[in-house]
């Protein structure tokens, strides 16, 4: 992680290590913060990521221009005693040892933990080597890793107070610059997307891998009822079982690199309420049908959804209750409610409740807690 003079002036001894990933929900806030720091004058080479070799960061981090050290290992499958869990524990321990080594070699000025097991190795390295640690929690209930680390962290950036972490700073969830740009264009994104401008469009997705429950409910609904135009991001896991006889109204793709534009242009979103997704919906002001993952740790997805429900922006459907008939009914009911608005674009702007400066607030925490700059001759430069 080489540094320029500008980056050394901002953060000592090697810049910033962002720890974590695994899923887009964990990774995207880290990429947003990194982008904000680059806008402030940090050299990209002063920012490195340490994540999982199994995670989405393997492709997304290098594509964004940052260096990644991907470690092997995966999280434990509950508290069950099994050969798989024993092996997973060994890989976690090995990953932690490697993470400590990476932090010791590069001596960053600060480590930012995004939560999830992929954040543990570098975060433990920061604790052992007494390097400032800041947590970034995306959910209303903190992840197990961030709860484990909170005793040693200087601060915890949270979407709302009450996550269970110490030294909470309410920042909101960092969102990608592309989400903010898409929000500014709103329904105008439809021109680029080549969507109809005079009829409702529903965007349905379930994360990078997809959601089998949501996918099958949509396919069932397509057989039993008439649906509006649907932009369906199927996900990698279910793309091979996509039905061949779907109606033309269902526009299915495996993955959407421009999903923020689709979300901003939509009349309705159907998805899982992950922390980052909820933050994006709140900023965009687009109505949503949320289907919490039933076995999410500490039921955090349901808690995430409550904020949008209380704001009148979303309805929740339990995972076990979602089928084709229920999905079709909810889509028609929510669209009917919001289609009555005289000025949909103005109403959408008024419904926007997410903070636009969350990324800047988290970046401020990173800058404020960096170590004091030291002479560069005291250490050797290196790359991740």
Helices and strands as residue ranges (DSSP letters): H 5-10, G 12-14, E 16-19, H 24-39, G 44-46, E 47-52, H 57-63, E 67-71, H 83-106, E 110-113, G 117-119, H 120-128, E 133-136, H 144-149, G 150-152, E 155-158, E 168-170, H 177-185, G 186-188, H 189-193, E 201-205, H 212-224, E 229-233, G 239-241, E 250-253, H 259-265, E 268-271, H 275-284, E 288-290, G 297-299, H 300-310, E 314-316, G 319-321, H 324-338, H 344-351, H 358-368, G 376-378
